Amino acid sequence: MQEKSWSVNIVIDEHENQTRATARLRPENRDELEGIGWARLNPADSDVPEIGDELATARALADLAHQLIEVTAADIEKVTKETPHLRA
């Protein structure tokens, strides 16, 4: 089997005390998938931007992973003509 490499690009930005992370996956010969994650600073918490970045990124990657499982399920169904039962 030939080795494959897929890259995920993550962009993090701030919007009115909220952090947004966008994770984009560009698999070979497939449509791009994009996951979005948000984090907001609780007014009672200390402002540590890295924590917001980490949380928003984790949520964006989780969204992306869920979408990839859905794409995989649809591909399996096309091939087998049966509903797959994939676990997240």
C-alpha positions in Angstrom: 0.0 0.0 0.0 1.2 3.4 -0.9 1.5 5.9 2.0 -1.0 8.8 2.0 -0.9 12.1 3.7 -3.9 14.3 4.6 -3.4 17.7 6.1 -5.7 19.6 8.5 -5.3 23.4 8.6 -6.6 25.1 11.7 -7.3 28.9 11.8 -8.1 30.5 15.1 -9.6 34.0 15.5 -11.5 36.1 18.0 -15.0 37.5 17.8 -16.4 39.6 20.7 -14.9 37.6 23.6 -15.3 34.3 21.7 -12.7 32.2 20.1 -13.5 30.4 16.8 -11.4 27.7 15.3 -11.9 26.4 11.8 -10.4 23.0 10.9 -10.2 22.2 7.2 -9.4 18.8 5.9 -8.4 18.4 2.2 -8.3 14.7 1.5 -6.9 13.6 -1.9 -9.6 13.3 -4.6 -12.4 14.4 -2.1 -14.3 17.5 -1.3 -12.9 19.6 1.6 -14.5 19.2 5.0 -14.7 22.0 7.5 -15.3 21.8 11.2 -16.1 24.7 13.4 -15.5 25.1 17.2 -16.3 27.9 19.6 -15.1 28.8 23.1 -16.1 31.8 25.2 -14.5 33.3 28.2 -16.6 33.0 31.4 -16.5 36.4 33.0 -15.6 34.8 36.3 -12.5 33.1 34.8 -9.0 34.5 34.2 -8.3 35.6 30.6 -5.9 32.9 29.3 -6.2 33.0 25.5 -4.4 29.7 25.0 -7.2 27.9 26.8 -9.8 29.4 24.5 -7.6 28.4 21.5 -7.3 24.8 22.8 -11.0 24.4 23.5 -12.2 25.9 20.2 -9.7 23.8 18.3 -10.8 20.6 20.1 -14.4 21.3 19.3 -13.6 22.1 15.6 -11.7 18.8 15.3 -14.6 16.9 17.0 -16.9 18.5 14.5 -14.6 17.5 11.6 -14.3 14.0 12.9 -18.1 13.6 13.1 -18.4 14.8 9.5 -15.8 12.4 8.3 -17.6 9.5 10.0 -20.8 10.6 8.2 -19.0 10.7 4.8 -17.5 7.3 5.5 -21.0 5.9 6.4 -22.4 7.3 3.1 -19.5 5.7 1.1 -20.0 2.3 2.8 -23.7 2.5 2.0 -23.0 3.3 -1.6 -20.8 0.2 -1.9 -22.8 -2.3 0.2 -26.3 -1.0 -0.4 -26.8 -1.5 3.4 -27.0 1.0 6.2 -23.7 0.9 8.1 -23.5 1.0 11.9 -20.4 3.0 12.7 -19.6 4.2 16.2 -18.1 7.6 16.7 
